Amino acid sequence: MHRSSATLAVALSGLMSFGPVPVTEHARRAPEAIAPNDNRRSAGTLKDGVLTVQLEARSGTWSPEGAQGVGVQTAAWAERGKPLENPGPAIRVNVGTVVRANIHNALTKPLTVYGFAAARGVKDSIVIAPGATREASFTATAPGTYYYAGQTVPGPIQARIDEDSQLNGAIVVVPAGAKLSTDRVFLISWWFILDSTSRSGLGRATMAINGLSWPHTERLDAVQNDSLHWRVINLTSIDHPMHLHGFYYRIDAKGDGARDTLLAPAMRRMAVTEIVAPGETMAMSFVPDRPGNWIFHCHFAGHLSHHVAMDTEKGVAAPQNDAHHMAEAPHQMYGLVMGLRVSPRGAVAKAPTSARPIRLIMREKPKVYGDHPGYSFILGGTDAERKADSLVVPGPALVLERGKPVAVTIVNQSADRAAVHWHGIELQSYPDGVPGWSGMGKEVLPSVAPGDSIVVRFTPPRAGTFMYHSHFNEFQQITSGLYGPLIVLEPGQKFDPDVDRVLMVSDEGPTTNVITGPFPAMMLNGQAHPAPLQFEAGKRYRLRIIGITGDLPIQLTLTDGTTPIQWRALARDGMTLPASQSTMRPAQMVFDPGQIYDFEFTPRTAGTLTLQYGIPPFAAPPGYKQTAVEVRVK
Ligand SMILES: [Cu+2]
């Protein structure tokens, strides 16, 4: 698969003509249920270095929200004679094993199968007629994360949105002699119906990890200081910036299904948010050294919104489900979220008691973005607090000191519920900001009701660039102003806004129709039309670049008019880069919401540069123009 557009609009342009298959078309056949697959078991029979797997594609009913939830008719894989599974049966082998697949197409359409011949990934395919059986085989030569997939609709594999979108399976190859099943494998899939009469552009939609959608995804259990190894496979046609709460993870390998690249130790990078592009795979590892409840989720606000809840129809969540929504999803998250529960090993650290107090007020004003309200965070004790109608976006830059505890009182003056996530901070679970989830045992963080407040305490253990943002109803709240920079300094270090420049990229309001747009303007530090930036030649600046759009990918370039200038990478997601990665490079990058980069920039001579930012060309609608900001160097 190619890296393709991250906006649904572009991902789907050109596919619309195929039209959706109505959910009811074959629903009357009352077919078999498709079971979720946690990818722990390995399919097939291993004999004399040959794994023989008998696969069959059949039609069934898939219930991404559990057996009691809404079911949809889709094709899925099974081992011959066994129940249907989503994802399909996992194939786990050692290097040197020959994988021989005998594949039967029990569907009524020709089936294109990717991933089983020598070239692997979507680089090769075989076509199996309805009712026919074919063989395909390959030798597992390189360790890594791979996959197989089936397709019954015409067009490129990105055209899979409904009836064949769950024909996926993981292939994991480990070194000769290694244990087959230590790593967990998370396969991301989607399913949706387009509806031009719908407010959102979607009829019904879901996004799933291993065949289930939050809050129904598997709960992962670990013990504090365990070493966790996860593999992620993205078989949707859209990016997913995967964000881990509370911990950095190491990216060990990235692949495209055909080839997996194990990164050399000096090139392995630490992140809290990494993009997994369409058709891409990722191997990651981390050690949860603090107990409690954590989440690993896609940072596109729409991918954990009600739009991917099955009781949302035509963009409107069924009102009779509000109570069940609040009970089942007090965090108001759906879709691409995994929950991790880390049980303590030894004594649990207590929250700091003496701490620097901070009051952070969440404020709302009606009709700021058309009919939609605007929100912002205001710092207590400031002029902004005294001016009742003040709505400053982004929220105030909170400048904290490494190792120094803070006690933040979150005051909710809005009509919605509130929750604040301290993005990238290695804190304890309770203050992490996911209502109904963060915490441990019976002590679970609530959301803050309108008019109410809560105090959360944490101690930032690392100096760097971070952010805080809403973690409730994010599709609405993050696109409408609820975020701000969080800068942690070394003890004794002073924040100098002259050389320390925060560049925060966000949306100017929410998106109503996620398929056709219009998509909001992208703002730089809260401005859709930013004023020129001023720099001085010869001075060394630290640019702290923070992505917090709702669902849009961001390209940012600093150019002299023709080519990007050079800057030095300093940090990623708040963590200082090792010397091997802190290199000079062209000042052009593509990043997704939830990603943070620090660069060192020393303009050499006086003159004018241009900072250009907006949707990257591969995802932009036709005619789209990025915003250009004049950069004046004196
Ligand atoms: Cu996503």
Residues whose N, C-alpha, C, O or C-beta is under 5 A from the ligand:
A	BS01	CU	D239 H240 P241 C298 F300 H303
